[in-house]
Amino acid sequence: MSVSPSQAVKRAALHVLRVGGVFGARARAMSGGLRILCYHGISLLDEHRFRGRLFMRPELFRARMSWLAEHGYRVLGLDEAVDGLKGGRLPERAVVITFDDGWYGCYVHAFPILDE
């Protein structure tokens, strides 16, 4: 698969940031905060091909959730996260995962992945 010039520049910039330790420093600086990840939809068929900014393949969503688990992130419910923020007792690497729409692909693909 060919890469566009803008994608090549973006990948090069991300590589420089990673090698330079910027991502690690950011992670250490935010270790006590709350991350909120918002997703729109998980593809049932090929929605990710024509609406790539809104839909992702189930395999990519699974890979992202696996990465979070492998790196020690703790997924919280929104109520639990808000209570933790108010009380100053969020666990390390706290993350909330949200979906801004109730697409059927979330039910079919995302929820079983999250249950795992």
C-alpha positions as CSV (number, residue, x, y, z in Angstrom):
1,M,0.0,0.0,0.0
2,S,1.4,3.4,-1.0
3,V,1.7,6.2,1.5
4,S,0.8,9.8,0.6
5,P,3.4,12.5,1.2
6,S,1.4,14.0,4.1
7,Q,1.2,10.5,5.7
8,A,4.9,10.1,5.2
9,V,5.6,13.4,6.9
10,K,3.2,12.5,9.8
11,R,4.9,9.2,10.3
12,A,8.3,10.7,10.3
13,A,7.3,13.4,12.8
14,L,5.7,10.8,15.1
15,H,8.9,8.7,14.8
16,V,11.1,11.6,15.8
17,L,8.8,12.4,18.8
18,R,8.9,8.8,19.9
19,V,12.6,8.4,19.6
20,G,13.1,11.8,21.3
21,G,11.2,10.6,24.3
22,V,8.3,13.0,24.0
23,F,5.6,10.3,24.3
24,G,7.2,8.9,27.4
25,A,7.5,12.3,29.0
26,R,3.9,13.1,28.2
27,A,2.8,9.8,29.7
28,R,4.7,10.4,32.9
29,A,3.3,13.9,33.2
30,M,-0.3,12.7,32.7
31,S,0.0,9.5,34.8
32,G,-2.4,10.8,37.4
33,G,-5.0,12.2,35.0
34,L,-8.1,10.9,33.3
35,R,-8.1,10.0,29.6
36,I,-11.5,10.0,27.8
37,L,-11.5,8.1,24.5
38,C,-14.4,8.9,22.2
39,Y,-15.3,6.6,19.3
40,H,-18.1,7.0,16.8
41,G,-18.7,3.6,15.2
42,I,-17.3,0.2,14.4
43,S,-17.7,-1.0,10.9
44,L,-20.1,-3.8,10.1
45,L,-19.0,-4.0,6.5
46,D,-16.8,-1.4,4.8
47,E,-17.9,1.9,6.5
48,H,-14.3,2.5,7.5
49,R,-13.4,2.8,3.7
50,F,-15.7,5.7,2.9
51,R,-16.1,7.2,6.4
52,G,-12.7,6.5,7.9
53,R,-12.8,9.4,10.4
54,L,-16.0,8.0,11.8
55,F,-15.8,4.3,11.6
56,M,-13.0,1.8,12.3
57,R,-12.5,-1.8,11.6
58,P,-13.3,-4.1,14.5
59,E,-9.7,-5.5,14.3
60,L,-8.3,-2.0,14.9
61,F,-10.6,-1.4,17.8
62,R,-9.5,-4.7,19.3
63,A,-5.9,-3.8,18.9
64,R,-6.4,-0.5,20.6
65,M,-8.2,-2.1,23.6
66,S,-5.4,-4.8,23.8
67,W,-2.8,-2.0,23.9
68,L,-4.6,-0.3,26.7
69,A,-4.8,-3.6,28.7
70,E,-1.1,-4.5,28.0
71,H,0.0,-1.0,29.1
72,G,-1.9,-1.1,32.4
73,Y,-4.7,1.2,31.7
74,R,-7.8,0.8,33.9
75,V,-11.1,1.3,32.1
76,L,-13.6,3.0,34.3
77,G,-17.3,3.7,33.9
78,L,-18.1,7.4,33.4
79,D,-19.8,7.7,36.8
80,E,-16.9,6.0,38.6
81,A,-14.5,8.4,36.8
82,V,-16.4,11.5,37.7
83,D,-16.6,10.3,41.3
84,G,-12.9,9.7,41.3
85,L,-12.2,13.1,39.9
86,K,-14.3,14.8,42.5
87,G,-12.8,12.8,45.3
88,G,-9.2,13.0,44.0
89,R,-8.9,9.2,44.0
90,L,-8.5,8.2,40.3
91,P,-6.4,5.1,39.8
92,E,-3.2,5.3,37.8
93,R,-3.8,5.3,34.0
94,A,-7.5,5.8,34.3
95,V,-9.4,5.8,31.0
96,V,-13.1,6.1,30.0
97,I,-14.2,4.8,26.7
98,T,-17.3,6.5,25.1
99,F,-19.3,6.1,21.9
100,D,-21.1,9.2,20.7
101,D,-23.7,7.3,18.7
102,G,-25.5,4.0,19.2
103,W,-24.6,2.4,15.9
104,Y,-25.3,-1.4,15.6
105,G,-21.6,-2.0,15.0
106,C,-20.9,-0.9,18.5
107,Y,-23.3,-3.5,19.8
108,V,-22.1,-6.3,17.5
109,H,-18.3,-5.6,17.7
110,A,-17.2,-3.2,20.4
111,F,-19.2,-4.4,23.4
112,P,-17.9,-8.0,23.1
113,I,-14.4,-6.7,22.8
114,L,-14.9,-4.5,25.9
115,D,-16.3,-7.5,27.8
116,E,-13.1,-9.4,27.2
